[in-house]
Amino acid sequence: MKSFRPVFRCAIEGAAETQRVAEEKEVGVNVASTPATEEVSGYRVKTSPRRVDRWLDATVRVAGSAPIFLLIIAGLLTWALMGIRFGDSDVWVAAISDVQAILCYVFDSFLMRQLLREFSEQREVMIQIQSRCNSHQRMIAKVKAKLGSERVRRVSEHCDHWPLDPLDHGLRTQGLFGRWIIVSAKTFGHIATGAVYWVCIFIWLGFGPSCDWSNRWQLYINDATSALMILVFAFLACLRERYADYTNTCLDAIFRLDSTLEKELRRLSEDDLPNQTEVMSPPKESFLQVVVFYYADIIGTLVGMIFLVLVVIAWAAVGPVFEFNSNWWLLIGTYAGLVGLFDSFVLRNIQGKVHQYTDHQIRLVEERDLSLFAGLSMTVPSADGTEKPLSLTQRVSGRMDQVSSHIYMVIAGFFLTIGCLAASSAMRWSLTGQLISNVPPSVIETFFMLILITGQNDAEAKVHIDLTNIYYRRQRLLLFIRQAKETCAEPEFAEDVALPVE
């Protein structure tokens, strides 16, 4: 039996699909006359071979769909209206807190599953691009030898002045709802939104003395953060699905351009070797980080869901013992809230690691591309142009990203969860004791979900710039190869082809 290894600790290997071309061995074939538009390989998301994983991925996509998001908003509005009639009941308030905690527990698993899927898909993408980079390097070396240094210089200078077509980032493929989600994410993830959130928390704290720090006073903020947390969880799940569609459109354009470049290179260099298999090993991490990876893999699979079902069954079974009072109603919410508190720290850490690993792989592709451009003496195209100084919001966001995703924050979250448990146990899990394990976790977890949106926005903006640069570089290389084909078709080239190349 194979030992269990989380996704983040598995090495993968793969190769880009080799683009075959028709044989053109006949003498006198004009390479410039070959059609430029042929069927080439685009980007296709690989489905998992396991049925359970396919089912879970499909469920996560449904959870991040527009109907589910709108259904949750409708549920929150209904809850607010019904609160006018039942808001004074402790059981009503506790029941709503339970619904929130269970929903957020489920979305914890869904969000982690999205991160695991994003990590797996991005590794597959990078390994295919790197595999094709190796073939490009080999074939461009043959083209350079075929042209000679002087012709390479002339072709490169000619290509430097050609305008580049923009990359369609997929905004056109998004519907009105998708565009609204992406635009709204900039508001939800702005640093000002986090500041307003804490201002509201301090206003609530200011009313503590006048409310005698009562249970009702604590339940007010618990309800408010519960509603906001459900909204943010649903919004984040929906946002990630929109970003995934957005990125997949970019990747399809890059893969088609890369495949076209490979096919043109094979014609010109007469190279038919298949693309080499690349191996990507997991990076070295500390023992604590590896433990977090194992825990994250459990959250993102059915194991976490099954455990929640077992806990709910046990909670229902002890209902008669508690006579279904408000303490019993809060019990399941307390459990789910504490687990959700710790999971929010883990989610932020895993999000940071996924983006860190992806950025590292993109930098490897960039290094290989820069080596190609240096060998051709061509200017490297760039999407972002001159670097602009970072704004205050970007600097604060970047610093917050580093701090909140650090492994030490996960450890701090663990001890905070243990502290809440100890305080509630010391108060014998009374209503006040359970609120200690409900209110602080709810406040902190909601803030961490807002940070997750900020981190997602920043990472996606950076990735889209990187993808645009990859697209531009391949477009420039394709221009070089097509110009080289025209040069090879010139009569004077045929006269010089027998001469030795310096």
JOKA-V373770 format. One record per pair of residues at least 24 apart in sequence whose C-alpha atoms are under 7 Angstrom apart, sorted by the first residue. I is the first residue (numbers start at 1). J is the second residue. Records with the same first field share a line. If there is no record, write none. Layout:
I: J  J
This chain:
6: 293  294  297
7: 297
8: 282  293
9: 282
10: 282
11: 280  281  282
12: 279  280  281
13: 277  278  279  280
14: 127  128  277  278  279
15: 127  128  131  275  276  277  278
16: 128  129  131  132  275
18: 274  275
19: 259  262  263
20: 263
21: 263  267
30: 489
31: 485  489
32: 485  486  489
40: 256  259  260
41: 255  256  259
42: 252  255  256
43: 251  252  255
60: 110
61: 241
64: 234  237  238  241
65: 238
69: 234  235
76: 227
90: 326
91: 326  329
94: 326  329  330
95: 329
97: 223  226  333
98: 329  330  332  333
100: 226  230
101: 333  336  337
102: 333  336
104: 230  233
105: 336  340
107: 233
108: 340  343
109: 299  300
110: 300
111: 237
112: 296  299  300  347
113: 300  301
115: 351
119: 354
122: 358
126: 361
127: 278
130: 365
131: 275  276  277  278
132: 275
135: 275
136: 262
137: 372
139: 265  269  271
142: 269
143: 268  269
145: 501
148: 501  502
152: 376
153: 377
155: 480  483  484
156: 376  377  378  480
157: 378
159: 476  479  480
160: 378  379
164: 472
167: 468  471
168: 250
169: 246  249  250
170: 246  249  250
171: 246
178: 242
181: 239
182: 239
185: 453
188: 450  453
189: 450  451  453  454
190: 454
191: 393
194: 450
215: 432
218: 439
222: 439  442
225: 442  443  446
226: 442
229: 446
232: 449
233: 449
236: 453
254: 471
257: 474
258: 474
261: 478
264: 481
265: 481
268: 485
289: 407
327: 430  431
330: 434
334: 434  437  438
337: 438  441  442
338: 417  437  441
341: 441  445
342: 413  414  417
344: 445  448
345: 409  410  413
346: 410
348: 404  405  452
349: 405  406  407
352: 405
355: 459
380: 473
381: 469  472  473
382: 469
383: 465  468  469
384: 465
401: 455
